[in-house]
């Protein structure tokens, strides 16, 4: 039975479980204690000292690491505490690039908000020498600007503890401390997997995605280009947040309408390609099981995970499904099947992907992803970049009418929608694999055993006479644990889903950024996944093989799943990667 304690914070009595920090207890009491370096379940180091409180007559203590105790009396808002916090902010600003108007995080910056809340107006009190850093923009996915860095170390903790990558860390001491990669190499020269989780962890504008919006505007304006756009499943569960809508609001229809108003020639849906992926991947899994192929087969939808595997676990490359990720499949289909149907030369088609993921930018640059002789995808923008384009175009997103995607490559089933949540690819695959193996249709298509946000989920699923042992991992740190158990012989599976980001694509590196304070009271990955499962439940068709447009694609063009033509266009290969440039 859980033990509870009672303490008093600013005159408010609050009961919390033993082991709760004062910061968490205050939140339960409806009291917000400001933070900068703190990030729930990731970084609690008491370094920034913004969260200091008075407790037990002792010196000011950091609430994020201070355990609440029975009978404790805490003060969070005294003149001394307020002055302490303002002084800390002024010290941070003394070595900070304060070009807020041109910063990607303007109006969504935790430092900016604290300054506004605490009345710090200009930060010139401690004006003096400032460190100057070159901007690292060599990566196709992530830009690093240390002139904005406040040394909170949230990015460092996320990269090392959550993703098990650890390509950035603090170097030097005192005033010259900075966050760098080993040997002062650029991120692009390290074993960075481009996942962008460091971006979502950063409270300021020190990390952000490589912006491709100008390239997309130029494509739209080019009369010689037929520009096709495709948004990923997870985008519709988060885009509304950029326009003030609650976390977990599904905006599928408004998103399609906005894309059309931006000037794209065709608005297709990556969910269609997710259904197509299931047809290819499900068939590949059955072939491996029946013909002695390499098992466990591991999903290949997440480019951050793929690069992680190629770099840190290359011995598992044969286990990876050869299927391209859905948006790359879509690009190949657009530049072959759609080009043929529309009578357009593939060289005149540009495919733009709207992704929740910064690693998709890296993926689109892979030379092997060019099934038609042209890159499958020409440009990748994140959910945040799309929101910026919509605002730039003056579109009233919230009041847009719902519209549908264009025909031919716009239909999707519920299985395609749930690709955006951890466990979704597995569930979608099981729905169709059951039909392919048994020749029968599942009546209950909900596989609750693979849902949820537990780091590693396991299940054994009965498919006809076959017991299929499956596992789901999200975040490459959890993937490491799972792969190590397989290597040691402790675990054995038939099929594994891995998503590079914690929670899956719904919390990818390109999604709207939720502040550390807001994460104390809500979990974006849970709320956004709930939106996708809700859309799935409302679909008339919930299995990928029921997608009529996918069926027509096979009948008219590909022949059958895993056919020679399908392999030429929809499948790929992987390469072992070095951990750093020599």
Protein Blocks (a to p, Z undefined) as FASTA:
>chain_A
ZZdddddeehiacdddehiafklmmmmnopacddfklcghkbcghlnommgcceehiacd
dfklmccdehiacdfbdfklmmmmmmmmmmmmmmccfbfklpckgoiafklmmmmmnopa
nopmmgccdddddddfkbfkbccdfklpgolommmmmmmmmnonopaccedehjllccdd
ehhiafklmccehlommmmmpmblmbccddfklmmmmmmmmmkbccdddddfklmmmmmm
mnopaehiacklmmmmmmmmnopabdcdfklmmmmmmmmmmmmmmmmmmnopacddddfk
bmklmmmmmmmmmmlmmmpcfbdcfklmmmmmmmmmmmmmnopafklpccddddfbfklm
mmmmpmklofnopafblbdcdfklmmmmmmmnopafklpccddddehilcccfklmmmmp
ghklmmmmmmmmmmmmnopacfblcdfklgcjbfbacddddehjaccdddddehjklmmm
mmmmmmnomaccfbdcddfbghijmlgckbccddfklmmmbcfklmmmmmmmmmmmmpmb
lcfklpmklmmmmmmmnopghiaklmmmmgccdddddfbdZZ
